[in-house]
């Protein structure tokens, strides 16, 4: 089984490769969780997107962050899925 550091590294590599032409900036680890059955690591990453935020968004620190949940196989470290993380 891979550990959390390896799962995060795999998720970061996947996001970086998929969005290589998008010019992602400020890529951050937000959450890491092993599924209840132990099969998948759920890694939530965020990054800044190119937008022209309003003053309120800037003041609140909501300047165009996008959140993705990347599922990584806990045995092999391979990518399994990516979903948009909706904030509550």
Secondary structure as GFF3:
##gff-version 3
##sequence-region A 1 88
A	DSSP	alpha_helix	4	18	.	.	.	ID=ss1
A	DSSP	three_ten_helix	20	22	.	.	.	ID=ss2
A	DSSP	beta_strand	25	34	.	.	.	ID=ss3
A	DSSP	beta_strand	40	48	.	.	.	ID=ss4
A	DSSP	alpha_helix	55	60	.	.	.	ID=ss5
A	DSSP	beta_strand	65	73	.	.	.	ID=ss6
A	DSSP	beta_strand	79	84	.	.	.	ID=ss7
###
